Amino acid sequence: MTSIAPHIAVLIPTYNNASSLGQVLKDVLSYTQHVIVVNDGSTDTTTEILDQFPTVQRVSYTPNRGKGIALRRGFKYALQQGYEYVITIDADGQHFASDLQVFLDKLQTEKNAILIGARNLHQENMPGKNSFANKFSNFWFYVETGMKAADTQSGYRLYPLNLIAPIPFWCTRYEFEVEVLVRSAWRGVKIDWVPVQVYYPPAEERVSHFRPFQDFSRISVLNTVLVLITFLYIKPRDFIRFLFKKESWRWLWKEVLLNPGESNGKKAWSIGLGIFMGIVPIWGFQMLVALLLATFFKLNKALVLIAANISIPPLIPVIVFLSLMVGRIWVGHDATFVIFSKHLSQEAVKQNILQYIYGSVTLAVAAGVTFGLVTYVLLAIFRKQKHG
């Protein structure tokens, strides 16, 4: 039988799950006595059911605040009790307590990671909306972190409390389970997956508090905010950190540029596309579009994204200035200095915008072609010397 160490607690958030909570507690208590239930403002017989399990630790409050608040309050309580990890299990009976061992086994080698129980999303009775929502969530998780995910919506998870405690989370409901993964990954916390079983009762017996329109809308808004932060701050931050590491340059030169697995043309085309995307005037979406195009054209994604970081904040004023200067060729008017004038008219503003757009696209094409050609020539020289 699984023996759970005293520094690990099982955390069960619940809201009106009276029909399944008792059995869930019986199953979990057969493996460990370190159980915390967060009663998130239940209005059914949850309190009476909990009274039957005096060893279970409780966090109760009213009114209902949402799963995100329940988890956050559970984390805080667990830390106060001296726990280092919590394994969260949903109270609706879909998870199997026997899978606790899977998390404990993985914890032996991954002590500083959030572990997620990856479900079989093709099994019988799996709700169609769950499969779609999970694919949707996995895609945006990849955009926001660069990690390919097996399952980002499973509630069966192990959290290292000391690593996530310093993060000031925003979300209060289901979208919290997306936020905690993305923002933890941004802080360098590893995210990993373990296979778990899942039980979905027939539709007529299923109890769910997920509100498709409201909760999906909240998740969509969250992903919009996270994507903007990713491309306006996280990606530039990571790129600057990359530049200041010697091993990064060594990896880029030996493993990416000189690696014989790809042709000189493909590498040059990758860098050229990255430079183009870093300059073209679609601020906030440059990295996303660059990644999509790199995937579509089967280019070297690492080179495309690295080159696209030409638009990091210190270089943005230079790119904008050069775009305005190049744009003068097309609009035939010196608007570069008009933008600083005290007498700006609507026509002058319009002229500057057109000048910037024409100039930035021209600059993007010219810089992309130039960098691509230079890369091709340098690769032809150095790769020839390497094999000579």
KARAQUI-V175434 format. One record per residue. N is the residue number from 0. RES is the residue in three letters. SS is DSSP state (alpha for helix, beta for strand, coil for the rest). PHI is phi in degrees with one decimal (NA if undefined). BURIAL is I if it has 24 or more other ideal C-beta (glycine too) atoms within 12 Angstrom, else O. Layout:
# KARAQUI-V175434
n->(N & N)
res->(RES & RES)
ss->(SS & SS)
phi->(PHI & PHI)
burial->(BURIAL & BURIAL)
This chain:
# KARAQUI-V175434
n->(0 & 1 & 2 & 3 & 4 & 5 & 6 & 7 & 8 & 9 & 10 & 11 & 12 & 13 & 14 & 15 & 16 & 17 & 18 & 19 & 20 & 21 & 22 & 23 & 24 & 25 & 26 & 27 & 28 & 29 & 30 & 31 & 32 & 33 & 34 & 35 & 36 & 37 & 38 & 39 & 40 & 41 & 42 & 43 & 44 & 45 & 46 & 47 & 48 & 49 & 50 & 51 & 52 & 53 & 54 & 55 & 56 & 57 & 58 & 59 & 60 & 61 & 62 & 63 & 64 & 65 & 66 & 67 & 68 & 69 & 70 & 71 & 72 & 73 & 74 & 75 & 76 & 77 & 78 & 79 & 80 & 81 & 82 & 83 & 84 & 85 & 86 & 87 & 88 & 89 & 90 & 91 & 92 & 93 & 94 & 95 & 96 & 97 & 98 & 99 & 100 & 101 & 102 & 103 & 104 & 105 & 106 & 107 & 108 & 109 & 110 & 111 & 112 & 113 & 114 & 115 & 116 & 117 & 118 & 119 & 120 & 121 & 122 & 123 & 124 & 125 & 126 & 127 & 128 & 129 & 130 & 131 & 132 & 133 & 134 & 135 & 136 & 137 & 138 & 139 & 140 & 141 & 142 & 143 & 144 & 145 & 146 & 147 & 148 & 149 & 150 & 151 & 152 & 153 & 154 & 155 & 156 & 157 & 158 & 159 & 160 & 161 & 162 & 163 & 164 & 165 & 166 & 167 & 168 & 169 & 170 & 171 & 172 & 173 & 174 & 175 & 176 & 177 & 178 & 179 & 180 & 181 & 182 & 183 & 184 & 185 & 186 & 187 & 188 & 189 & 190 & 191 & 192 & 193 & 194 & 195 & 196 & 197 & 198 & 199 & 200 & 201 & 202 & 203 & 204 & 205 & 206 & 207 & 208 & 209 & 210 & 211 & 212 & 213 & 214 & 215 & 216 & 217 & 218 & 219 & 220 & 221 & 222 & 223 & 224 & 225 & 226 & 227 & 228 & 229 & 230 & 231 & 232 & 233 & 234 & 235 & 236 & 237 & 238 & 239 & 240 & 241 & 242 & 243 & 244 & 245 & 246 & 247 & 248 & 249 & 250 & 251 & 252 & 253 & 254 & 255 & 256 & 257 & 258 & 259 & 260 & 261 & 262 & 263 & 264 & 265 & 266 & 267 & 268 & 269 & 270 & 271 & 272 & 273 & 274 & 275 & 276 & 277 & 278 & 279 & 280 & 281 & 282 & 283 & 284 & 285 & 286 & 287 & 288 & 289 & 290 & 291 & 292 & 293 & 294 & 295 & 296 & 297 & 298 & 299 & 300 & 301 & 302 & 303 & 304 & 305 & 306 & 307 & 308 & 309 & 310 & 311 & 312 & 313 & 314 & 315 & 316 & 317 & 318 & 319 & 320 & 321 & 322 & 323 & 324 & 325 & 326 & 327 & 328 & 329 & 330 & 331 & 332 & 333 & 334 & 335 & 336 & 337 & 338 & 339 & 340 & 341 & 342 & 343 & 344 & 345 & 346 & 347 & 348 & 349 & 350 & 351 & 352 & 353 & 354 & 355 & 356 & 357 & 358 & 359 & 360 & 361 & 362 & 363 & 364 & 365 & 366 & 367 & 368 & 369 & 370 & 371 & 372 & 373 & 374 & 375 & 376 & 377 & 378 & 379 & 380 & 381 & 382 & 383 & 384 & 385 & 386 & 387)
res->(MET & THR & SER & ILE & ALA & PRO & HIS & ILE & ALA & VAL & LEU & ILE & PRO & THR & TYR & ASN & ASN & ALA & SER & SER & LEU & GLY & GLN & VAL & LEU & LYS & ASP & VAL & LEU & SER & TYR & THR & GLN & HIS & VAL & ILE & VAL & VAL & ASN & ASP & GLY & SER & THR & ASP & THR & THR & THR & GLU & ILE & LEU & ASP & GLN & PHE & PRO & THR & VAL & GLN & ARG & VAL & SER & TYR & THR & PRO & ASN & ARG & GLY & LYS & GLY & ILE & ALA & LEU & ARG & ARG & GLY & PHE & LYS & TYR & ALA & LEU & GLN & GLN & GLY & TYR & GLU & TYR & VAL & ILE & THR & ILE & ASP & ALA & ASP & GLY & GLN & HIS & PHE & ALA & SER & ASP & LEU & GLN & VAL & PHE & LEU & ASP & LYS & LEU & GLN & THR & GLU & LYS & ASN & ALA & ILE & LEU & ILE & GLY & ALA & ARG & ASN & LEU & HIS & GLN & GLU & ASN & MET & PRO & GLY & LYS & ASN & SER & PHE & ALA & ASN & LYS & PHE & SER & ASN & PHE & TRP & PHE & TYR & VAL & GLU & THR & GLY & MET & LYS & ALA & ALA & ASP & THR & GLN & SER & GLY & TYR & ARG & LEU & TYR & PRO & LEU & ASN & LEU & ILE & ALA & PRO & ILE & PRO & PHE & TRP & CYS & THR & ARG & TYR & GLU & PHE & GLU & VAL & GLU & VAL & LEU & VAL & ARG & SER & ALA & TRP & ARG & GLY & VAL & LYS & ILE & ASP & TRP & VAL & PRO & VAL & GLN & VAL & TYR & TYR & PRO & PRO & ALA & GLU & GLU & ARG & VAL & SER & HIS & PHE & ARG & PRO & PHE & GLN & ASP & PHE & SER & ARG & ILE & SER & VAL & LEU & ASN & THR & VAL & LEU & VAL & LEU & ILE & THR & PHE & LEU & TYR & ILE & LYS & PRO & ARG & ASP & PHE & ILE & ARG & PHE & LEU & PHE & LYS & LYS & GLU & SER & TRP & ARG & TRP & LEU & TRP & LYS & GLU & VAL & LEU & LEU & ASN & PRO & GLY & GLU & SER & ASN & GLY & LYS & LYS & ALA & TRP & SER & ILE & GLY & LEU & GLY & ILE & PHE & MET & GLY & ILE & VAL & PRO & ILE & TRP & GLY & PHE & GLN & MET & LEU & VAL & ALA & LEU & LEU & LEU & ALA & THR & PHE & PHE & LYS & LEU & ASN & LYS & ALA & LEU & VAL & LEU & ILE & ALA & ALA & ASN & ILE & SER & ILE & PRO & PRO & LEU & ILE & PRO & VAL & ILE & VAL & PHE & LEU & SER & LEU & MET & VAL & GLY & ARG & ILE & TRP & VAL & GLY & HIS & ASP & ALA & THR & PHE & VAL & ILE & PHE & SER & LYS & HIS & LEU & SER & GLN & GLU & ALA & VAL & LYS & GLN & ASN & ILE & LEU & GLN & TYR & ILE & TYR & GLY & SER & VAL & THR & LEU & ALA & VAL & ALA & ALA & GLY & VAL & THR & PHE & GLY & LEU & VAL & THR & TYR & VAL & LEU & LEU & ALA & ILE & PHE & ARG & LYS & GLN & LYS & HIS & GLY)
ss->(coil & coil & coil & coil & coil & coil & coil & beta & beta & beta & beta & beta & beta & beta & coil & coil & coil & alpha & alpha & alpha & alpha & alpha & alpha & alpha & alpha & alpha & alpha & alpha & alpha & coil & coil & coil & coil & coil & beta & beta & beta & beta & beta & beta & coil & coil & coil & coil & coil & alpha & alpha & alpha & alpha & alpha & alpha & coil & coil & coil & coil & coil & beta & beta & beta & beta & beta & coil & coil & coil & coil & coil & alpha & alpha & alpha & alpha & alpha & alpha & alpha & alpha & alpha & alpha & alpha & alpha & alpha & alpha & coil & coil & coil & coil & beta & beta & beta & beta & coil & coil & coil & coil & coil & coil & coil & coil & alpha & alpha & alpha & alpha & alpha & alpha & alpha & alpha & alpha & alpha & alpha & coil & coil & coil & coil & coil & beta & beta & beta & beta & beta & beta & coil & coil & coil & coil & coil & coil & coil & coil & coil & alpha & alpha & alpha & alpha & alpha & alpha & alpha & alpha & alpha & alpha & alpha & alpha & alpha & alpha & alpha & alpha & alpha & alpha & coil & coil & coil & coil & coil & coil & coil & coil & coil & coil & coil & beta & beta & beta & beta & alpha & alpha & alpha & alpha & coil & coil & coil & coil & coil & coil & coil & coil & coil & coil & coil & alpha & alpha & alpha & alpha & alpha & alpha & alpha & alpha & alpha & alpha & alpha & coil & coil & coil & beta & beta & beta & beta & beta & beta & coil & coil & coil & coil & coil & coil & coil & alpha & alpha & alpha & coil & coil & coil & coil & coil & coil & alpha & alpha & alpha & alpha & alpha & alpha & alpha & alpha & alpha & alpha & alpha & alpha & alpha & alpha & alpha & alpha & alpha & alpha & alpha & alpha & alpha & alpha & alpha & alpha & alpha & alpha & alpha & alpha & alpha & alpha & alpha & alpha & coil & coil & alpha & alpha & alpha & alpha & alpha & alpha & alpha & alpha & alpha & alpha & alpha & alpha & coil & coil & coil & coil & coil & coil & alpha & alpha & alpha & alpha & alpha & alpha & alpha & alpha & alpha & alpha & alpha & alpha & alpha & alpha & alpha & alpha & coil & coil & coil & coil & coil & coil & alpha & alpha & alpha & alpha & alpha & alpha & alpha & alpha & alpha & alpha & alpha & coil & coil & coil & coil & alpha & alpha & alpha & alpha & alpha & alpha & alpha & alpha & alpha & alpha & alpha & coil & alpha & alpha & alpha & alpha & alpha & alpha & alpha & alpha & alpha & alpha & alpha & alpha & alpha & alpha & alpha & alpha & alpha & alpha & alpha & coil & coil & coil & coil & coil & coil & alpha & alpha & alpha & coil & coil & coil & coil & coil & alpha & alpha & alpha & alpha & alpha & alpha & alpha & alpha & alpha & alpha & alpha & alpha & alpha & alpha & alpha & alpha & alpha & alpha & alpha & alpha & alpha & alpha & alpha & alpha & alpha & alpha & alpha & alpha & alpha & alpha & alpha & alpha & alpha & alpha & alpha & alpha & alpha & alpha & alpha & alpha & alpha & alpha & coil)
phi->(NA & -59.6 & -117.8 & -91.9 & -62.5 & -66.6 & -91.8 & -121.5 & -117.9 & -95.4 & -110.2 & -122.2 & -79.3 & -143.3 & -144.7 & 53.3 & -111.3 & -58.8 & -71.0 & -123.2 & -59.4 & -58.8 & -68.2 & -60.6 & -65.2 & -59.2 & -64.6 & -68.5 & -68.0 & -76.0 & -112.1 & -157.4 & -96.9 & -92.9 & -125.9 & -121.2 & -112.4 & -102.9 & -87.2 & -85.9 & 68.6 & -62.1 & -114.4 & -97.9 & -95.7 & -56.8 & -60.7 & -64.0 & -66.0 & -64.4 & -62.8 & -79.1 & -126.4 & -63.8 & -82.5 & -76.5 & -80.3 & -122.5 & -127.5 & -127.5 & -163.9 & -138.9 & -81.8 & -60.8 & -114.8 & 111.2 & -64.0 & -61.3 & -64.2 & -59.6 & -65.8 & -63.3 & -70.5 & -65.9 & -59.9 & -62.0 & -63.5 & -61.4 & -63.0 & -63.2 & -86.5 & 92.2 & -78.7 & -99.1 & -136.9 & -129.9 & -109.9 & -89.9 & -129.1 & -71.6 & -88.2 & -89.1 & 87.2 & -80.4 & -98.2 & -105.3 & -61.1 & -62.9 & -79.0 & -56.8 & -62.7 & -61.9 & -68.1 & -64.9 & -63.9 & -67.4 & -63.0 & -62.5 & -111.2 & -125.6 & -83.6 & -122.8 & -132.2 & -83.5 & -107.8 & -116.1 & -78.3 & -80.4 & -89.1 & -83.7 & -82.2 & -115.7 & -79.6 & -62.7 & 73.4 & -64.0 & -60.9 & -59.6 & -65.4 & -66.6 & -63.9 & -64.2 & -61.0 & -69.3 & -62.6 & -60.0 & -66.4 & -61.8 & -62.0 & -69.8 & -62.0 & -65.2 & -61.7 & -82.1 & -127.0 & 79.5 & -102.6 & -86.6 & -110.4 & -82.9 & -166.3 & -101.1 & -114.7 & -66.1 & -88.2 & -87.6 & -143.6 & -114.6 & -114.0 & -81.5 & -61.6 & -66.9 & -84.7 & -96.9 & -59.1 & -73.3 & -83.6 & -83.0 & -74.0 & -105.6 & -82.9 & -118.0 & -118.2 & -59.7 & -65.2 & -57.3 & -69.2 & -83.0 & -58.5 & -62.8 & -70.6 & -64.9 & -71.5 & -69.1 & -61.5 & -61.2 & -89.8 & 90.9 & -76.2 & -72.2 & -114.3 & -137.0 & -128.2 & -131.4 & -76.3 & -134.5 & -84.2 & -148.9 & -117.9 & -115.1 & -68.5 & -54.3 & -53.7 & -70.9 & -104.1 & -79.1 & -116.5 & -138.2 & -101.1 & -73.1 & -99.4 & -50.1 & -71.8 & -64.7 & -72.4 & -66.2 & -65.2 & -64.0 & -65.6 & -65.4 & -62.9 & -59.3 & -63.2 & -61.4 & -64.5 & -64.9 & -65.2 & -61.3 & -63.4 & -57.4 & -86.8 & -92.9 & -131.2 & -63.4 & -62.4 & -59.9 & -60.9 & -65.0 & -67.9 & -64.2 & -62.1 & -60.1 & -64.7 & -95.2 & -113.5 & -61.6 & -65.4 & -67.1 & -66.7 & -63.5 & -63.7 & -61.9 & -74.0 & -82.0 & -89.2 & -104.7 & -75.7 & -92.1 & -61.9 & -75.6 & -69.9 & -128.8 & -74.2 & -58.9 & -62.9 & -67.0 & -66.5 & -64.4 & -62.7 & -63.9 & -67.2 & -59.7 & -64.8 & -61.9 & -62.1 & -59.2 & -68.3 & -71.4 & -104.7 & -56.6 & -78.8 & -127.3 & -53.7 & 93.5 & -123.0 & -60.2 & -67.2 & -63.3 & -65.4 & -60.3 & -64.9 & -64.6 & -67.9 & -62.2 & -68.3 & -63.1 & -89.3 & 57.3 & -95.1 & -77.6 & -61.8 & -61.6 & -66.3 & -61.2 & -69.8 & -64.3 & -66.0 & -65.5 & -75.1 & -60.8 & -94.5 & -66.0 & -45.8 & -61.7 & -96.7 & -59.0 & -58.7 & -65.5 & -63.2 & -63.2 & -61.8 & -63.7 & -63.5 & -64.7 & -65.2 & -66.4 & -64.1 & -61.1 & -62.3 & -89.5 & -91.3 & 66.2 & -146.8 & -80.2 & -91.0 & -58.7 & -98.7 & -62.6 & -62.8 & -100.3 & -75.0 & -79.9 & -115.9 & -84.0 & -105.6 & -60.4 & -66.4 & -67.1 & -62.9 & -59.5 & -63.2 & -66.2 & -64.8 & -62.8 & -61.4 & -65.5 & -64.4 & -60.8 & -68.5 & -69.0 & -65.6 & -62.7 & -62.9 & -62.4 & -64.7 & -63.2 & -68.0 & -61.6 & -64.2 & -63.2 & -64.1 & -62.6 & -65.4 & -61.5 & -60.5 & -62.4 & -65.4 & -63.5 & -64.7 & -60.8 & -75.0 & -71.9 & -70.0 & -67.9 & -64.1 & -62.8 & -97.1 & -78.1)
burial->(O & I & O & I & O & O & O & I & I & I & I & I & I & I & I & I & I & I & O & I & I & I & I & I & I & O & I & I & I & O & I & I & O & I & I & I & I & I & I & I & I & I & O & I & O & I & O & O & I & I & O & O & I & O & O & I & I & I & I & I & O & O & O & I & I & I & I & I & I & I & I & I & I & I & I & O & I & I & I & O & O & O & I & I & I & I & I & I & I & I & I & I & I & I & I & I & I & O & I & I & I & I & I & I & O & I & I & O & O & I & O & I & I & I & I & I & I & I & I & O & I & O & O & O & O & I & I & O & O & I & O & O & I & I & O & O & I & I & I & I & I & I & I & I & I & I & I & O & I & I & I & I & I & I & I & I & I & I & I & I & I & O & I & I & I & O & I & O & I & O & I & O & I & I & I & I & I & I & I & I & I & I & I & I & I & I & I & O & I & O & I & I & I & I & I & I & O & I & I & I & O & O & O & O & O & O & I & I & I & I & O & O & O & O & I & I & O & I & I & O & O & I & I & O & I & I & I & O & I & I & I & O & O & I & I & I & O & I & I & O & O & O & O & O & O & O & O & O & O & O & O & I & O & O & O & I & I & I & O & O & O & I & O & I & O & I & I & I & I & I & I & I & I & I & I & I & I & I & I & I & I & O & I & O & I & I & I & I & I & I & I & O & I & I & O & O & O & O & I & I & I & I & I & I & I & I & I & I & I & I & I & I & O & O & O & O & O & O & I & I & O & I & I & I & I & I & I & I & O & O & I & O & O & O & I & I & O & I & I & O & O & O & O & O & O & O & O & O & O & O & I & I & I & I & I & I & I & I & I & I & I & I & I & I & O & O & I & I & O & O & I & I & O & O & I & I & O & O & I & O & O & O & I & O & O & O & O & O)
